[in-house]
């Protein structure tokens, strides 16, 4: 073995092991979510005190689990895990060997195992192949497909064509199943869809994986350099105002229907008793920005508000060159007294504009070397 061969051997080993590690993490994540779904369904059907919790079961369960510092266990995700189990009960057959003898599987009765095996025998794609080639995010999209034959078609194409989650969503939305059915030369039609395999980096950067491994999602994954610097300064600026802002999160991720969205900054205002969301756009204001903020506010209103909280408030900051436009957005705030009160407590538009103009000027000078 010469020196170049040594380098090649180490490089090959690294990439091979990295790929296996990423796949192992994804399989474990998928299995965990399936088991959570199983436990929920089992409790709903046979739980001794299930009637006490009723429709509030998943919300209460999410609150209790979040209190134990378990990430990724929101009410929305619990609904998703439950649906995942219902649509893919056959996953048990293959993964049972991985957890044989553990507490996770000891609670599943043997007669239930036979049911899983019977379901699996009727499917054309064996579960271990699905688990090996698809991430949990793929399954999130597949469970939305109502008809089993149609779902199997997309499973097959995902595996054959190495689709990313984005590509899977695009193909489902473009009615590929229906278009293929009408095509005269189906093999030639589908052959054009071949893609490169997912890299380990693509798997590991999946937000579900970040939660599962208890890793921090870094802002550089979702922000440009200019946005990062502006948000850094904006965060300090608001805290320095001393008007009751309590920093809560940066690049806060919310997930709806397997689509991930990121709110630049989230504060809790102790005087107003409400969340303050700040969204920064490095461009001019567009009417879609208000709709996006309204979406964030409605999500926070439904999923993050505590009993005595007021509805959340949103601030949109848009920039373009040395111009600045600031928009306040509110959702469900009809109380004029409260509106007047928060206008006194939050920074004025002039203050925010002055901050943006000054900061952008400094950043532009630094980037041009002036």
C-alpha positions in Angstrom: 0.0 0.0 0.0 1.5 3.4 -1.0 0.6 6.8 0.5 -2.1 7.6 -2.0 -3.7 4.2 -1.4 -3.6 4.9 2.3 -5.5 8.2 1.9 -8.0 6.5 -0.4 -8.6 3.6 2.0 -9.3 6.0 4.9 -11.5 8.2 2.8 -13.6 5.3 1.6 -13.9 3.9 5.2 -14.9 7.3 6.5 -17.7 7.8 4.0 -18.9 4.2 4.3 -19.1 4.4 8.1 -20.6 7.8 8.0 -23.4 6.6 5.8 -24.1 3.6 8.0 -24.2 5.8 11.1 -26.7 8.2 9.4 -28.8 5.3 8.4 -28.8 3.8 11.8 -29.9 7.0 13.4 -32.7 7.4 10.9 -33.9 3.8 11.5 -33.9 4.3 15.2 -35.8 7.5 14.9 -38.4 5.9 12.6 -38.8 3.0 15.0 -39.1 5.3 18.0 -41.9 7.3 16.3 -43.7 4.1 15.3 -43.6 2.8 18.9 -44.9 6.1 20.3 -47.8 5.8 17.8 -48.4 2.2 19.0 -48.5 3.2 22.6 -51.0 6.0 22.0 -53.4 3.8 20.0 -53.1 1.0 22.6 -53.9 3.5 25.4 -56.8 4.9 23.5 -58.3 1.4 23.0 -57.4 -0.3 26.3 -56.1 2.4 28.8 -57.7 2.0 32.2 -58.2 5.7 32.6 -58.5 6.8 28.9 -62.0 8.2 29.4 -60.7 10.8 31.8 -58.5 12.4 29.2 -60.7 12.1 26.1 -60.0 14.6 23.3 -57.3 16.3 25.4 -55.1 13.2 25.6 -52.5 14.2 23.1 -52.2 17.8 24.4 -51.8 16.7 28.0 -49.4 13.9 26.9 -47.3 16.4 25.0 -47.2 18.8 27.9 -46.0 16.1 30.3 -43.3 14.8 28.0 -42.0 18.3 27.1 -41.7 18.9 30.9 -39.3 15.9 30.9 -37.2 17.8 28.3 -38.0 15.3 25.5 -37.7 17.1 22.1 -40.0 16.6 19.2 -43.0 15.5 21.3 -45.4 18.3 20.4 -49.1 17.6 20.1 -48.8 17.9 16.3 -46.0 15.3 16.2 -47.9 12.9 18.5 -50.8 13.0 16.0 -48.3 12.3 13.3 -46.7 9.4 15.1 -50.2 7.9 15.8 -51.1 8.2 12.1 -47.7 6.6 11.2 -48.4 3.5 13.3 -52.0 3.2 11.9 -50.8 3.3 8.3 -47.7 1.1 8.7 -48.5 -1.5 11.4 -46.3 -4.1 9.4 -43.1 -2.2 10.4 -43.1 -4.3 13.6 -42.2 -7.5 11.8 -38.8 -6.4 10.6 -37.7 -4.1 13.4 -38.6 -6.5 16.2 -35.2 -8.2 15.9 -33.5 -4.9 16.6 -35.3 -4.5 19.9 -35.8 -8.1 20.9 -35.9 -8.5 24.7 -36.1 -4.7 25.4 -38.9 -3.1 27.4 -40.1 -1.2 24.3 -41.4 -4.4 22.7 -42.2 -6.5 25.7 -45.5 -4.7 26.1 -46.8 -5.8 22.7 -48.8 -9.0 23.0 -48.0 -12.0 20.8 -51.4 -12.1 19.1 -50.7 -8.5 17.9 -47.4 -9.6 16.4 -49.3 -12.2 14.2 -51.6 -9.4 13.0 -48.6 -7.3 11.9 -47.1 -10.3 10.1 -50.4 -10.9 8.2 -50.6 -7.3 7.1 -47.0 -7.4 6.0 -47.5 -10.5 3.8 -50.0 -8.6 1.7 -47.6 -5.8 0.8 -45.3 -5.8 -2.1 -42.4 -3.9 -0.4 -41.0 -5.5 2.7 -40.7 -3.2 5.7 -36.9 -3.6 6.2 -36.3 -2.2 2.7 -38.6 0.8 3.5 -36.7 1.4 6.7 -33.3 1.1 5.0 -34.0 3.5 2.1 -36.5 6.0 3.5 -36.2 8.6 6.2 -39.0 9.3 8.6 -39.7 12.5 6.7 -40.5 10.4 3.7 -43.0 8.4 5.8 -44.6 11.7 6.9 -45.5 12.4 3.2 -46.5 8.8 2.4 -49.0 8.5 5.2 -50.9 11.3 3.6 -51.6 9.1 0.5 -54.9 7.6 1.2 -55.0 4.6 -1.1 -52.6 1.7 -0.4 -51.8 0.9 -4.1 -51.0 4.6 -4.7 -48.9 4.7 -1.6 -47.0 1.6 -2.6 -46.3 3.1 -6.0 -44.7 6.2 -4.4 -42.7 3.9 -2.0 -41.4 2.0 -4.9 -40.4 5.1 -6.9 -38.7 6.6 -3.8 -36.5 3.6 -3.5 -35.8 3.2 -7.2 -35.2 6.8 -7.9 -33.6 7.9 -4.6 -36.0 10.7 -4.1 -35.5 13.4 -1.5 -38.5 14.4 0.6 -38.9 17.5 -1.5 -38.9 15.4 -4.7 -41.5 13.0 -3.2 -43.7 15.9 -2.3 -43.3 17.4 -5.8 -44.2 14.1 -7.5 -47.2 13.5 -5.4 -48.4 17.0 -6.0 -47.9 16.6 -9.8 -50.1 13.5 -9.8 -47.3 11.2 -11.0 -49.3 8.1 -10.1 -52.2 9.2 -12.3 -50.0 10.4 -15.1 -48.0 7.1 -15.1 -51.3 5.2 -15.4 -52.2 7.1 -18.6 -48.7 6.8 -20.1 -48.3 4.3 -22.9 -44.6 3.5 -22.2 -44.6 3.5 -18.3 -41.0 2.1 -17.9 -39.5 4.8 -20.2 -41.7 7.5 -18.5 -40.4 6.5 -15.0 -36.8 6.0 -16.0 -36.4 9.8 -16.3 -36.9 10.2 -12.6 -33.6 8.7 -11.4 -31.8 10.8 -8.7 -28.6 10.5 -6.8 -28.8 8.7 -3.3 -29.3 10.8 -0.2 -26.0 11.8 1.4 -25.4 11.3 5.1 -25.4 15.1 5.5 -28.9 15.4 4.1 -30.1 12.7 6.5 -28.4 14.2 9.6 -29.6 17.8 8.8 -33.2 16.6 9.0 -34.9 18.5 11.8 -36.5 15.3 13.1 -33.0 13.9 13.5 -31.8 17.0 15.4 -34.6 16.6 17.9 -34.1 12.8 18.3 -30.3 13.2 18.9 -30.9 16.3 21.1 -28.7 18.4 18.9 -28.9 22.1 18.4 -30.2 23.4 15.1 -27.7 26.0 14.0 -28.9 29.2 12.5 -26.5 29.1 9.6 -28.5 26.2 8.2 -31.4 28.6 7.6 -29.9 32.1 7.5 -27.7 34.0 5.2 -24.7 35.8 6.6 -26.3 39.2 6.5 -29.4 37.9 8.2 -27.3 36.3 10.9 -25.5 39.5 11.7 -28.7 41.6 11.7 -30.5 39.2 13.9 -27.5 39.1 16.3 -27.7 42.9 16.7 -31.4 43.0 16.8 -31.6 40.6 19.6 -29.2 42.7 21.7 -31.0 45.9 20.7 -34.3 44.7 22.0 -32.9 43.4 25.2 -31.1 46.7 25.8 -34.5 48.5 25.5 -35.4 47.2 28.9 -39.1 47.1 28.3 -39.9 43.7 29.5 -38.4 41.6 26.7 -37.4 38.1 27.8 -35.4 36.2 25.1 -37.0 32.8 24.4 -35.7 31.4 21.1 -33.8 32.1 17.9 -34.7 30.5 14.6 -37.6 28.8 16.4 -38.8 25.9 14.3 -42.5 25.1 13.9 -43.6 22.1 11.8 -46.9 21.8 10.0 -47.6 18.9 7.7 -43.9 17.9 7.5 -43.0 21.5 6.4 -40.6 23.3 8.6 -40.8 27.1 9.2 -38.4 29.2 11.2 -39.2 32.4 13.2 -36.2 34.6 13.5 -36.6 35.7 17.1 -39.2 34.9 19.8 -39.4 36.9 23.0 -41.8 36.7 25.9 -42.9 40.1 27.1 -43.4 40.0 30.9 -45.5 43.3 31.0 -47.8 42.5 28.1 -47.8 38.8 29.0 -47.6 37.7 25.4 -45.1 36.3 22.9 -43.5 38.8 20.5 -42.4 37.3 17.2 -39.9 39.0 15.0 -39.4 38.1 11.3 -36.6 39.7 9.4 -36.6 40.0 5.6 -33.5 41.2 3.8 -35.5 42.8 1.1 -38.5 45.1 0.6 -41.8 44.4 2.2 -44.2 42.0 0.3 -47.8 41.3 1.0 -47.0 37.6 1.5 -44.9 38.6 4.6 -48.1 39.6 6.4 -49.7 36.3 5.6 -46.6 34.4 6.8 -46.5 36.3 10.1 -50.3 35.7 10.5 -49.5 32.0 10.1 -46.8 32.1 12.8 -49.2 34.0 15.1 -52.0 31.6 14.7 -49.6 28.7 15.3 -48.3 30.2 18.5 -51.8 31.1 19.6 -52.9 27.5 19.3 -49.8 25.7 20.4 -47.7 27.9 22.7 -50.1 30.1 24.7 -50.6 29.5 28.4 -53.8 30.0 30.2 -53.2 33.6 31.3 -51.3 34.8 28.2 -52.5 37.5 25.8 -52.5 36.7 22.0 -49.0 37.0 20.5 -47.8 40.0 18.6 -45.7 40.0 15.4 -43.2 42.5 14.1 -42.0 42.3 10.5 -38.8 44.1 9.6 -38.0 44.4 5.9 -34.8 46.0 4.5 -33.5 47.0 1.1 -30.3 48.8 0.7 -30.5 51.8 3.1 -34.3 51.8 3.3 -36.3 50.2 6.1 -39.9 49.4 6.5 -41.5 48.0 9.6 -44.8 46.4 9.9 -46.7 45.4 13.1 -49.0 42.4 12.7 -51.5 41.2 15.3 -53.8 38.2 15.3 -57.1 38.1 17.2 -56.4 41.2 19.2 -59.7 43.1 19.2 -59.3 44.8 22.5 -58.3 48.4 21.7 -57.0 49.0 25.2 -54.6 46.1 24.8 -53.5 47.4 21.4 -52.8 50.8 22.8 -50.9 49.3 25.7 -48.6 47.2 23.5 -47.9 50.1 21.3 -46.5 51.9 24.3 -44.4 48.9 25.4 -42.9 47.8 22.1 -40.3 49.8 20.2 -41.7 52.4 17.9 -41.4 52.1 14.2 -39.0 55.0 14.2 -36.7 53.3 16.7 -36.7 50.1 14.7 -36.1 51.9 11.4 -33.2 53.8 12.9 -31.7 50.6 14.2 -32.0 48.9 10.8 -30.7 51.8 8.8 -27.7 52.2 11.1 -26.9 48.5 11.2 -27.2 48.0 7.5 -24.9 50.9 6.8 -22.3 49.5 9.2 -22.6 46.0 7.6 -22.3 47.4 4.1 -19.2 49.4 5.0 -17.6 46.4 6.5 -18.3 44.2 3.5 -17.0 46.7 1.0 -13.9 47.5 3.1 -14.7 51.2 3.7 
